[in-house]
Amino acid sequence: MVFLSGGEIKDIYDVIYPYYIVSKVLGFAAFPLRIQKTKYLFFKHFILNLIYILFIGSTILGAMDYFKEKQDEYFTHDNSQVSNVTRFMLLLMISVNYFVGLGMNFILQRPIQNLIAKIAQNDGHMKKIGISINHQKHRKVTIIYWIEALIHGLIVISLTETTLRRNGIDPSDYERFVTYTSTTITCTTYLGQMLLTLLGIFSRFRLLNKYLIEKFMEDKKSTEIIFVASKAENQTKDFNANDPAELIKKISTIHDQLNGIVCQMNLCFSFQIMVYMISWIIYSIHGTYESYRLIYLHLPGYEFLAFIDIMWIIYYTVYIAAIVVMSSLVKREGQQTATFVHQAINIQQQPQVIEKVSLKKIIEMIF
């Protein structure tokens, strides 16, 4: 696996390796990327990673307990009944957020390893029919995302720290480091795991759709689907790219694999993302209400605290919204792929093509 950009990026493992290292340091990838081949290796990694997870978890718990003891010192105005309820829920959800991501990724390490293996296998099948994945570009996108998340987090932290100091709130260095780390870069790194996975799936669906359009082009004059024969270099020993039935069969298999990858991704991340969304909703209610109170109570100098609340709401909204948007795009591209595949089958003028594809599908289902 390649960490620095100087090496050759061969597959999905090289693409995600730098992001994997960052996630591992933060506790969100306490397992090897590849499935261990022996039980000895599995238990060896399991014990070492469990110790690391417990160390990180105890550090975060210590900081949260410290904050709980001192939180009364940070209140700059009287609390309302709504504020008391939402603040308690918010503090609880911040803890749940982090530990759900930490624990679920550790428990689901085998499904996550299988997810990466399925993507690598799918890339191999796409390469066989002439669809090349630009892993170098995907690697750059992954690194750019993390750099953007880091810079974004530093900007939010700087503005928050300046505002808190201006209002006489000065947490300890230990509390400051752990709190800011657990609410910025750990959050965006974890959300980035699903976001970048969605982006990878989307790009593969899009490449497959582009390939279908190239191979089964629409003639605008006759409104028929015309099969375009492949060049000789796309043919392999076990696959003839000039055979429409064989090509459609391969494409439908790749489409099924991509759907399987989507299901596997949902297994790995859907529950954790749901928890993050719930905490975002709670914080949006709490932050908006607190901002309203700070502005209309006319507390001198505290107006900036109201803007800080809104800033943090926007900060989390950007990443949550990105996941929602990418999920919709993946669904759209997947549906478009299914439409193209069915059009390619149904509009073929050769009945034996449809018969051949259907027969192969039935044989695969039986055996």
One Martini backbone bead per residue (centre of mass of N, CA, C, O) as a GRO file, in nm:
protein
  367
    1MET     BB    1   0.098   0.035   0.019
    2VAL     BB    2   0.037   0.382  -0.041
    3PHE     BB    3   0.111   0.697   0.105
    4LEU     BB    4   0.259   0.839  -0.094
    5SER     BB    5   0.237   1.007  -0.411
    6GLY     BB    6   0.486   0.863  -0.567
    7GLY     BB    7   0.334   0.618  -0.606
    8GLU     BB    8   0.152   0.363  -0.727
    9ILE     BB    9  -0.194   0.344  -0.809
   10LYS     BB   10  -0.374   0.039  -0.822
   11ASP     BB   11  -0.602   0.059  -0.590
   12ILE     BB   12  -0.827   0.102  -0.333
   13TYR     BB   13  -0.611   0.069  -0.110
   14ASP     BB   14  -0.433   0.310  -0.205
   15VAL     BB   15  -0.649   0.529  -0.191
   16ILE     BB   16  -0.730   0.490   0.138
   17TYR     BB   17  -0.472   0.478   0.317
   18PRO     BB   18  -0.439   0.768   0.437
   19TYR     BB   19  -0.728   0.772   0.561
   20TYR     BB   20  -0.686   0.522   0.736
   21ILE     BB   21  -0.467   0.636   0.922
   22VAL     BB   22  -0.635   0.866   1.039
   23SER     BB   23  -0.868   0.686   1.145
   24LYS     BB   24  -0.689   0.513   1.332
   25VAL     BB   25  -0.593   0.739   1.522
   26LEU     BB   26  -0.909   0.813   1.597
   27GLY     BB   27  -1.056   0.500   1.603
   28PHE     BB   28  -1.215   0.426   1.305
   29ALA     BB   29  -0.964   0.191   1.221
   30ALA     BB   30  -0.915  -0.081   1.423
   31PHE     BB   31  -0.795  -0.228   1.145
   32PRO     BB   32  -0.736  -0.397   0.885
   33LEU     BB   33  -0.803  -0.382   0.551
   34ARG     BB   34  -0.749  -0.676   0.544
   35ILE     BB   35  -0.825  -0.991   0.570
   36GLN     BB   36  -0.749  -1.224   0.780
   37LYS     BB   37  -0.608  -1.551   0.729
   38THR     BB   38  -0.584  -1.590   1.042
   39LYS     BB   39  -0.660  -1.629   1.374
   40TYR     BB   40  -0.405  -1.512   1.495
   41LEU     BB   41  -0.421  -1.234   1.353
   42PHE     BB   42  -0.697  -1.155   1.451
   43PHE     BB   43  -0.639  -1.163   1.766
   44LYS     BB   44  -0.400  -0.975   1.762
   45HIS     BB   45  -0.549  -0.725   1.648
   46PHE     BB   46  -0.784  -0.720   1.845
   47ILE     BB   47  -0.626  -0.663   2.109
   48LEU     BB   48  -0.469  -0.410   2.022
   49ASN     BB   49  -0.722  -0.244   1.933
   50LEU     BB   50  -0.873  -0.256   2.202
   51ILE     BB   51  -0.667  -0.098   2.365
   52TYR     BB   52  -0.684   0.159   2.192
   53ILE     BB   53  -0.986   0.213   2.228
   54LEU     BB   54  -0.981   0.238   2.540
   55PHE     BB   55  -0.791   0.479   2.550
   56ILE     BB   56  -0.960   0.679   2.387
   57GLY     BB   57  -1.224   0.655   2.549
   58SER     BB   58  -1.106   0.746   2.827
   59THR     BB   59  -1.017   1.027   2.735
   60ILE     BB   60  -1.296   1.134   2.654
   61LEU     BB   61  -1.440   1.079   2.923
   62GLY     BB   62  -1.261   1.261   3.096
   63ALA     BB   63  -1.334   1.526   2.953
   64MET     BB   64  -1.643   1.511   3.000
   65ASP     BB   65  -1.630   1.501   3.309
   66TYR     BB   66  -1.482   1.769   3.343
   67PHE     BB   67  -1.701   1.940   3.206
   68LYS     BB   68  -1.938   1.868   3.396
   69GLU     BB   69  -1.807   2.007   3.652
   70LYS     BB   70  -1.760   2.306   3.486
   71GLN     BB   71  -2.021   2.414   3.331
   72ASP     BB   72  -2.128   2.641   3.526
   73GLU     BB   73  -1.890   2.847   3.453
   74TYR     BB   74  -2.002   2.892   3.137
   75PHE     BB   75  -2.250   3.042   3.215
   76THR     BB   76  -2.380   3.365   3.094
   77HIS     BB   77  -2.685   3.277   3.146
   78ASP     BB   78  -2.991   3.215   3.193
   79ASN     BB   79  -3.190   2.940   3.195
   80SER     BB   80  -3.413   2.765   3.035
   81GLN     BB   81  -3.609   2.496   2.999
   82VAL     BB   82  -3.520   2.432   2.712
   83SER     BB   83  -3.212   2.449   2.759
   84ASN     BB   84  -3.185   2.224   2.966
   85VAL     BB   85  -3.284   1.995   2.784
   86THR     BB   86  -3.102   2.035   2.528
   87ARG     BB   87  -2.829   2.027   2.675
   88PHE     BB   88  -2.849   1.740   2.780
   89MET     BB   89  -2.894   1.606   2.504
   90LEU     BB   90  -2.634   1.713   2.371
   91LEU     BB   91  -2.423   1.589   2.562
   92LEU     BB   92  -2.519   1.302   2.512
   93MET     BB   93  -2.485   1.296   2.193
   94ILE     BB   94  -2.183   1.348   2.182
   95SER     BB   95  -2.109   1.084   2.317
   96VAL     BB   96  -2.265   0.891   2.134
   97ASN     BB   97  -2.144   0.964   1.868
   98TYR     BB   98  -1.851   0.872   1.918
   99PHE     BB   99  -1.905   0.578   2.039
  100VAL     BB  100  -2.058   0.465   1.801
  101GLY     BB  101  -1.833   0.495   1.593
  102LEU     BB  102  -1.617   0.340   1.750
  103GLY     BB  103  -1.776   0.071   1.808
  104MET     BB  104  -1.901  -0.007   1.528
  105ASN     BB  105  -1.632  -0.022   1.370
  106PHE     BB  106  -1.520  -0.251   1.547
  107ILE     BB  107  -1.753  -0.458   1.506
  108LEU     BB  108  -1.756  -0.395   1.170
  109GLN     BB  109  -1.480  -0.484   1.040
  110ARG     BB  110  -1.558  -0.712   0.843
  111PRO     BB  111  -1.767  -0.558   0.664
  112ILE     BB  112  -1.560  -0.338   0.581
  113GLN     BB  113  -1.362  -0.529   0.445
  114ASN     BB  114  -1.574  -0.637   0.241
  115LEU     BB  115  -1.631  -0.369   0.103
  116ILE     BB  116  -1.349  -0.327  -0.016
  117ALA     BB  117  -1.334  -0.600  -0.167
  118LYS     BB  118  -1.579  -0.544  -0.354
  119ILE     BB  119  -1.461  -0.300  -0.497
  120ALA     BB  120  -1.209  -0.443  -0.609
  121GLN     BB  121  -1.367  -0.657  -0.770
  122ASN     BB  122  -1.529  -0.459  -0.947
  123ASP     BB  123  -1.286  -0.324  -1.082
  124GLY     BB  124  -1.194  -0.582  -1.228
  125HIS     BB  125  -1.456  -0.618  -1.401
  126MET     BB  126  -1.442  -0.341  -1.542
  127LYS     BB  127  -1.164  -0.384  -1.677
  128LYS     BB  128  -1.246  -0.628  -1.865
  129ILE     BB  129  -1.452  -0.425  -2.041
  130GLY     BB  130  -1.286  -0.125  -2.041
  131ILE     BB  131  -1.305   0.001  -1.746
  132SER     BB  132  -1.134   0.266  -1.606
  133ILE     BB  133  -0.989   0.350  -1.300
  134ASN     BB  134  -0.903   0.657  -1.140
  135HIS     BB  135  -0.711   0.629  -0.867
  136GLN     BB  136  -0.552   0.891  -0.857
  137LYS     BB  137  -0.796   1.080  -0.838
  138HIS     BB  138  -0.926   0.954  -0.586
  139ARG     BB  139  -0.688   1.013  -0.401
  140LYS     BB  140  -0.701   1.323  -0.422
  141VAL     BB  141  -0.989   1.356  -0.315
  142THR     BB  142  -0.936   1.237  -0.036
  143ILE     BB  143  -0.717   1.442   0.052
  144ILE     BB  144  -0.878   1.702   0.002
  145TYR     BB  145  -1.100   1.648   0.204
  146TRP     BB  146  -0.924   1.639   0.461
  147ILE     BB  147  -0.802   1.920   0.431
  148GLU     BB  148  -1.071   2.070   0.433
  149ALA     BB  149  -1.164   1.967   0.712
  150LEU     BB  150  -0.924   2.085   0.868
  151ILE     BB  151  -0.956   2.384   0.791
  152HIS     BB  152  -1.249   2.416   0.876
  153GLY     BB  153  -1.200   2.343   1.174
  154LEU     BB  154  -0.991   2.570   1.237
  155ILE     BB  155  -1.181   2.805   1.183
  156VAL     BB  156  -1.396   2.736   1.393
  157ILE     BB  157  -1.207   2.727   1.637
  158SER     BB  158  -1.096   3.017   1.621
  159LEU     BB  159  -1.368   3.165   1.651
  160THR     BB  160  -1.451   3.034   1.917
  161GLU     BB  161  -1.204   3.110   2.090
  162THR     BB  162  -1.229   3.415   2.059
  163THR     BB  163  -1.515   3.440   2.183
  164LEU     BB  164  -1.461   3.310   2.459
  165ARG     BB  165  -1.237   3.505   2.552
  166ARG     BB  166  -1.411   3.763   2.527
  167ASN     BB  167  -1.614   3.617   2.762
  168GLY     BB  168  -1.421   3.466   2.984
  169ILE     BB  169  -1.357   3.181   2.847
  170ASP     BB  170  -1.113   2.931   2.992
  171PRO     BB  171  -1.009   2.652   2.913
  172SER     BB  172  -0.832   2.392   2.922
  173ASP     BB  173  -0.612   2.231   2.725
  174TYR     BB  174  -0.733   1.950   2.750
  175GLU     BB  175  -1.028   2.027   2.691
  176ARG     BB  176  -0.978   2.172   2.426
  177PHE     BB  177  -0.855   1.942   2.260
  178VAL     BB  178  -1.075   1.719   2.295
  179THR     BB  179  -1.324   1.881   2.211
  180TYR     BB  180  -1.234   1.977   1.927
  181THR     BB  181  -1.164   1.700   1.813
  182SER     BB  182  -1.454   1.557   1.866
  183THR     BB  183  -1.616   1.807   1.692
  184THR     BB  184  -1.447   1.785   1.418
  185ILE     BB  185  -1.233   1.579   1.281
  186THR     BB  186  -1.382   1.323   1.373
  187CYS     BB  187  -1.652   1.382   1.239
  188THR     BB  188  -1.551   1.431   0.941
  189THR     BB  189  -1.401   1.163   0.911
  190TYR     BB  190  -1.644   0.978   0.950
  191LEU     BB  191  -1.833   1.101   0.736
  192GLY     BB  192  -1.621   1.055   0.506
  193GLN     BB  193  -1.649   0.751   0.473
  194MET     BB  194  -1.932   0.766   0.340
  195LEU     BB  195  -1.893   0.992   0.134
  196LEU     BB  196  -1.656   0.853  -0.028
  197THR     BB  197  -1.812   0.599  -0.093
  198LEU     BB  198  -2.035   0.736  -0.255
  199LEU     BB  199  -1.845   0.864  -0.463
  200GLY     BB  200  -1.733   0.596  -0.573
  201ILE     BB  201  -2.003   0.474  -0.664
  202PHE     BB  202  -2.090   0.701  -0.850
  203SER     BB  203  -1.848   0.686  -1.049
  204ARG     BB  204  -1.911   0.391  -1.139
  205PHE     BB  205  -2.192   0.435  -1.248
  206ARG     BB  206  -2.109   0.652  -1.454
  207LEU     BB  207  -1.912   0.480  -1.618
  208LEU     BB  208  -2.122   0.266  -1.695
  209ASN     BB  209  -2.315   0.458  -1.846
  210LYS     BB  210  -2.110   0.558  -2.054
  211TYR     BB  211  -2.055   0.278  -2.173
  212LEU     BB  212  -2.345   0.218  -2.267
  213ILE     BB  213  -2.367   0.458  -2.462
  214GLU     BB  214  -2.127   0.371  -2.643
  215LYS     BB  215  -2.236   0.070  -2.713
  216PHE     BB  216  -2.557   0.188  -2.708
  217MET     BB  217  -2.644   0.381  -2.941
  218GLU     BB  218  -2.837   0.652  -3.041
  219ASP     BB  219  -3.034   0.693  -3.321
  220LYS     BB  220  -3.197   0.979  -3.410
  221LYS     BB  221  -3.338   0.879  -3.676
  222SER     BB  222  -3.433   0.567  -3.577
  223THR     BB  223  -3.452   0.509  -3.264
  224GLU     BB  224  -3.208   0.310  -3.219
  225ILE     BB  225  -3.015   0.051  -3.093
  226ILE     BB  226  -2.660   0.040  -3.125
  227PHE     BB  227  -2.402  -0.172  -3.161
  228VAL     BB  228  -2.063  -0.136  -3.048
  229ALA     BB  229  -1.777  -0.248  -3.124
  230SER     BB  230  -1.492  -0.362  -3.004
  231LYS     BB  231  -1.182  -0.370  -2.949
  232ALA     BB  232  -0.929  -0.597  -2.925
  233GLU     BB  233  -0.814  -0.505  -2.634
  234ASN     BB  234  -1.100  -0.588  -2.482
  235GLN     BB  235  -1.019  -0.878  -2.519
  236THR     BB  236  -1.051  -1.199  -2.377
  237LYS     BB  237  -1.052  -1.529  -2.308
  238ASP     BB  238  -1.343  -1.499  -2.126
  239PHE     BB  239  -1.411  -1.247  -2.336
  240ASN     BB  240  -1.645  -1.103  -2.574
  241ALA     BB  241  -1.698  -0.769  -2.667
  242ASN     BB  242  -1.865  -0.840  -2.950
  243ASP     BB  243  -2.083  -0.965  -2.765
  244PRO     BB  244  -2.381  -0.856  -2.660
  245ALA     BB  245  -2.463  -1.071  -2.453
  246GLU     BB  246  -2.199  -1.073  -2.291
  247LEU     BB  247  -2.195  -0.771  -2.222
  248ILE     BB  248  -2.467  -0.750  -2.075
  249LYS     BB  249  -2.400  -0.958  -1.860
  250LYS     BB  250  -2.159  -0.806  -1.737
  251ILE     BB  251  -2.307  -0.542  -1.669
  252SER     BB  252  -2.525  -0.666  -1.483
  253THR     BB  253  -2.321  -0.774  -1.279
  254ILE     BB  254  -2.199  -0.501  -1.200
  255HIS     BB  255  -2.464  -0.378  -1.106
  256ASP     BB  256  -2.513  -0.583  -0.879
  257GLN     BB  257  -2.251  -0.520  -0.726
  258LEU     BB  258  -2.314  -0.223  -0.665
  259ASN     BB  259  -2.567  -0.285  -0.501
  260GLY     BB  260  -2.413  -0.453  -0.290
  261ILE     BB  261  -2.235  -0.218  -0.193
  262VAL     BB  262  -2.463  -0.043  -0.087
  263CYS     BB  263  -2.563  -0.246   0.125
  264GLN     BB  264  -2.292  -0.267   0.277
  265MET     BB  265  -2.275   0.032   0.353
  266ASN     BB  266  -2.534   0.041   0.522
  267LEU     BB  267  -2.433  -0.162   0.732
  268CYS     BB  268  -2.175   0.014   0.823
  269PHE     BB  269  -2.330   0.335   0.847
  270SER     BB  270  -2.637   0.402   0.899
  271PHE     BB  271  -2.665   0.416   1.210
  272GLN     BB  272  -2.450   0.632   1.267
  273ILE     BB  273  -2.573   0.853   1.085
  274MET     BB  274  -2.838   0.872   1.236
  275VAL     BB  275  -2.714   0.975   1.500
  276TYR     BB  276  -2.591   1.231   1.379
  277MET     BB  277  -2.863   1.352   1.285
  278ILE     BB  278  -2.996   1.374   1.561
  279SER     BB  279  -2.782   1.565   1.686
  280TRP     BB  280  -2.823   1.787   1.474
  281ILE     BB  281  -3.115   1.851   1.545
  282ILE     BB  282  -3.068   1.925   1.840
  283TYR     BB  283  -2.859   2.151   1.785
  284SER     BB  284  -3.041   2.327   1.610
  285ILE     BB  285  -3.245   2.388   1.830
  286HIS     BB  286  -3.052   2.494   2.047
  287GLY     BB  287  -2.894   2.711   1.883
  288THR     BB  288  -3.135   2.880   1.785
  289TYR     BB  289  -3.255   2.946   2.064
  290GLU     BB  290  -3.000   3.073   2.190
  291SER     BB  291  -2.968   3.297   1.981
  292TYR     BB  292  -3.237   3.433   2.033
  293ARG     BB  293  -3.185   3.501   2.334
  294LEU     BB  294  -2.919   3.662   2.306
  295ILE     BB  295  -3.038   3.887   2.125
  296TYR     BB  296  -3.318   3.957   2.299
  297LEU     BB  297  -3.169   4.015   2.584
  298HIS     BB  298  -2.936   4.222   2.555
  299LEU     BB  299  -2.642   4.114   2.594
  300PRO     BB  300  -2.350   4.240   2.641
  301GLY     BB  301  -2.125   4.071   2.414
  302TYR     BB  302  -2.319   3.800   2.331
  303GLU     BB  303  -2.374   3.800   2.021
  304PHE     BB  304  -2.139   3.613   1.925
  305LEU     BB  305  -2.252   3.349   2.045
  306ALA     BB  306  -2.485   3.328   1.845
  307PHE     BB  307  -2.307   3.301   1.587
  308ILE     BB  308  -2.160   3.044   1.677
  309ASP     BB  309  -2.401   2.857   1.674
  310ILE     BB  310  -2.465   2.890   1.373
  311MET     BB  311  -2.190   2.797   1.269
  312TRP     BB  312  -2.210   2.502   1.377
  313ILE     BB  313  -2.460   2.424   1.221
  314ILE     BB  314  -2.336   2.466   0.941
  315TYR     BB  315  -2.099   2.275   0.968
  316TYR     BB  316  -2.276   2.012   0.991
  317THR     BB  317  -2.462   2.053   0.745
  318VAL     BB  318  -2.260   2.015   0.515
  319TYR     BB  319  -2.207   1.701   0.567
  320ILE     BB  320  -2.493   1.594   0.581
  321ALA     BB  321  -2.583   1.703   0.303
  322ALA     BB  322  -2.371   1.552   0.134
  323ILE     BB  323  -2.483   1.269   0.193
  324VAL     BB  324  -2.768   1.312   0.084
  325VAL     BB  325  -2.688   1.393  -0.204
  326MET     BB  326  -2.516   1.140  -0.275
  327SER     BB  327  -2.744   0.936  -0.235
  328SER     BB  328  -2.922   1.047  -0.463
  329LEU     BB  329  -2.714   1.012  -0.694
  330VAL     BB  330  -2.680   0.707  -0.669
  331LYS     BB  331  -2.974   0.635  -0.722
  332ARG     BB  332  -2.995   0.762  -1.003
  333GLU     BB  333  -2.762   0.606  -1.144
  334GLY     BB  334  -2.870   0.321  -1.084
  335GLN     BB  335  -3.138   0.354  -1.238
  336GLN     BB  336  -3.005   0.422  -1.510
  337THR     BB  337  -2.858   0.156  -1.546
  338ALA     BB  338  -3.108  -0.025  -1.548
  339THR     BB  339  -3.235   0.108  -1.796
  340PHE     BB  340  -3.006   0.052  -1.999
  341VAL     BB  341  -3.004  -0.256  -1.976
  342HIS     BB  342  -3.301  -0.302  -2.067
  343GLN     BB  343  -3.271  -0.162  -2.338
  344ALA     BB  344  -3.046  -0.344  -2.450
  345ILE     BB  345  -3.225  -0.599  -2.444
  346ASN     BB  346  -3.509  -0.512  -2.580
  347ILE     BB  347  -3.380  -0.365  -2.857
  348GLN     BB  348  -3.282  -0.604  -2.969
  349GLN     BB  349  -3.296  -0.770  -3.289
  350GLN     BB  350  -3.189  -1.030  -3.143
  351PRO     BB  351  -3.334  -1.295  -2.990
  352GLN     BB  352  -3.074  -1.452  -2.894
  353VAL     BB  353  -2.979  -1.242  -2.692
  354ILE     BB  354  -3.207  -1.261  -2.486
  355GLU     BB  355  -3.189  -1.567  -2.446
  356LYS     BB  356  -2.892  -1.577  -2.349
  357VAL     BB  357  -2.915  -1.391  -2.104
  358SER     BB  358  -3.144  -1.539  -1.956
  359LEU     BB  359  -3.005  -1.817  -1.934
  360LYS     BB  360  -2.761  -1.724  -1.765
  361LYS     BB  361  -2.923  -1.619  -1.526
  362ILE     BB  362  -3.058  -1.888  -1.449
  363ILE     BB  363  -2.798  -2.049  -1.400
  364GLU     BB  364  -2.690  -1.867  -1.174
  365MET     BB  365  -2.931  -1.907  -0.977
  366ILE     BB  366  -2.895  -2.218  -0.946
  367PHE     BB  367  -2.555  -2.227  -0.907
   0.00000   0.00000   0.00000
